[in-house]
């Protein structure tokens, strides 16, 4: 066991997979010499050489397009989009090719690509550096979308993502890149994609969250506990394929569900979870499924970001209202 | 070749003239008479099929189709140069090249009839499915070239785009990255002078398309795309240099789309009759046939015989495609992921329940 941050854990996962599979290739903007602007790929070039870990030209579309070609030819590229807000030039390749190649070629060709991208707000960043756009990837048929919330999960999910024969969008919550330290096994292990995890058992209300929002919910849970409310917390871990079963089972038990996401609320993962609760547990519901989300606005620049960011108090406020509904 | 036909000088590699006479012996490719006759027969097959597909479309037996008419020498020369293990990353107007790679006409028919089953080119090795979003396939070829170089394979990847595609960002990212990474990749631009209705003059201010290679630090050459020998030579030399020196090459193949962009397009809206007629004598099949006839390698009679033989074969494959099994609901779902997600299974099952209900509903 070793104490790791999410940054260390992803690095460790990449290290392990680079070590055990020569087809794994890691590249993107500044990932080689510098080890990435967040140092997630630090030292990997030194260890595995410039052929396997390297700086690409500054071209997200080109990074993604070449990854599609490499993958069809048999490699397993892990590419970095420096910030999720800069991934949009690559969107055409993601939606037009990476997500479709398997279907288009009736399984003859697969695209085992991992697209890493730091996402999310709360770091006092410039414009385009704070968005949480997982829903748009979840909406695309053919993709898997994964978001870890702890170093342990980051490592296990990254190993699973690299070993997946489907394209995986791996979104890294940069707000908690270094904020959470945890003992993580140094061995190789993977966590199945598509499975949520019940982090705390509870009986009054189910709260579903993922990424950086887990920590905020856990703070709110202390307030809830003081108010005598028992919360069941589910870490979704995978946005798609979504773990309908775990959500349904929990909502049937508690009769209430709140989803906390930092993205805009309309057409969001939270909307999807509310609908799952309606479809799977309608007769068990004692309150309408609730979404606690960012506004349907642009994330404000740092001086205004506090208006947008979801606070533990806001989460507790909605927990209380839902329980008292 | 690349020195002599520097794109900056706007010289175009040409080997035979419109009468099929050799005008450039130095660059006549190393091909046996048999190979040349085969090249012509392959092009003739592609053209016969192409014309028949357009007529099937008019009969309502196939959906939208992008004809190859007039551009057969380019696909023919690509097909003749690629080995089994070489990669082809197509756009969608290179029929001769797919057939040479091992795809069947039946598969093409299936694709344009609306089956994905037609786009996998089951028995053709190392060929991507056709790519509809313009130019987005070019970076795939650069990625394939990376793999070939990484695994030290003695192969090349060749990719194709039209003149309109050279305006897309993907074209520039692909050439730029290819220039930086170096690798065995050949880009062929079929410059048929129109992107649907838009002429090249609206796409670029460059004096030609090949010249764009210079800024990216790769090789480039402009070639008469209606001259089979010039195309064969250019592709052959490009593959050699791409493999030997890991030097990407951009080939501009100047041609003319004698047909419409697709069967939904009407070229009379944007092209004059005079212009279309001026390209008749430059037709790639006509020029190669003149060469063959003057060298006593082929006769008009043989051509007639071949065409009727080809028509039968094409029709046979078309009817096979028409009798292809119905598209099962399973096929909508099962190829998207390696393992079908539970959500998709639920959607499929629910739809099947609905279909059962509908059967009764319609009956009553």
Interface residues (C-beta under 8 A of the other chain):
Chain A: X25 X51 X56 X57 X59 X61 X62 X64 X65 X66 X67 X68 X69 X70 X71 X72 X73 X74 X75 X77 X89 X92 X93 X96 X97 X101 X102 X103 X104 X105 X106 X107 X108 X109 X110 X141 X142 X144 X164 X165 X166 X194 X240 X241 X242 X244 X245
Chain B: X87 X89 X116 X117 X119 X120 X121 X122 X128 X129 X131 X133 X136 X137 X138 X139 X140 X141 X142 X143 X144 X145 X146 X147 X148 X150 X157 X169 X170 X173 X174 X176 X177 X180 X331 X335 X336 X337 X338 X341 X342 X343 X346
